[in-house]
Amino acid sequence: MKESLPFGHLVQSEQELRELLGYPGKLAGNKIIRHLDQHCRDFIAQSPFVVVSTADSDGNCDASPRGDAPGFVSVLDDQHLVIPERPGNRKMDSMLNLLSSPKIGLIFLIPGLGETLRVNGRGFIIRDASILESMSAHGKVPLLGIGVQVEECYIHCAKALLRSKLWDPASWLEKSELPTVSKILADHVKLENEVVTAEDIDRSLEESYTQRLY
């Protein structure tokens, strides 16, 4: 049975892509390096936030945020870094993906800076006590970390953040205009023989954010 899609024209070849968008210039085409030089180390040391992208062996993708104080990601040497696994929802999407497919992509952000740092490579779940103990926060040593063997890294231009005005407070919504996360979750969560209200979600989130952040 042919899959029904709402899209009228699908691009299905690199040739068509190139005819529409062209080829990268010399700067974009030659900016990739294969190790974490001092510039990359400094960027990571100042970044409090990274997006972790993984996929399982069937190609099902996941992008997951990680954040903590600037420098929470540890650079071991010019080919390896470690992201501490702080307490989360225990779905473990990123780590389960790495067990079946080790490829990983990272995007590091620094608040106020439009350019981002992209790092691609191979990911591993690590339990090395000597590494993890050095990444403790608020007296809590992470049980696990995501170790990354770097294969390429490069600076990504600021166009996306400039267009989105992500760091411009004047573009931000008023608090009253923001999505109500507790209502969204209450509508999304389906438990057999149990009704979950937005108030239940609010209490759960408050407990999680104040008692189980580390």
C-alpha positions, 0 to 999 in steps of 0.5 A: 500500500502506497504511503499517503503524504501531504507533500506535493514534491519530494526532493529525492536526489543530491543533484536536485538539491544542488541545482536548488541550493548550490555548493558550499563556499570555501569557508564552509567547505574547509572549516571542519577539523578532526580534533578539539583544538584550544578554540573548541575547548574554550567554547565547550568550557563556556557552554552551559547547554548541549543538544545530543542527537542519536539514532537507533539501529533502525534509524529512529532519531532522538535529540535530547537537551543537556545542561548545567553550569558552564564547563559541565562537559569535560574535555579529556584530550583532543579526541575525547569528551564526556557529558555527565548523565544527571537525573532525568526521566529514566527513559534513557533514549540517548543511551539506549540508542548508543547501545545499538548505534554509536554515532552521535551529534552535539550542538553546543550553545553559549547564551548571547552568542549566535554561532554554535559549535557542532561536534560529531563522532562515536558515543559510549556509555561510561562508568569510569569512577575517576572521570565521573567523580571529577564531574560531581555537582551539588555533592552528587557524582553521576552514575554514568556519562556519555563519552564521545570520540570526536571525528569532526567539529566545526563552528556553525554560523549564526543565521538560525539564531539571528532569524529566531532572535533567540537571545533577544529578550524583546522577542520573548513571549510574556509569561502569560502567553507561554504554553502551559506545560502541565496542561499539555502533559495532562492531555498527553499522558494516558494511564489506564483507570487513572485521571491525571490533572494539570494540578497533579503534573504541576506538583510532580514537576515542582517536586522534580525540579526542587528535589531531584535536579541532581 
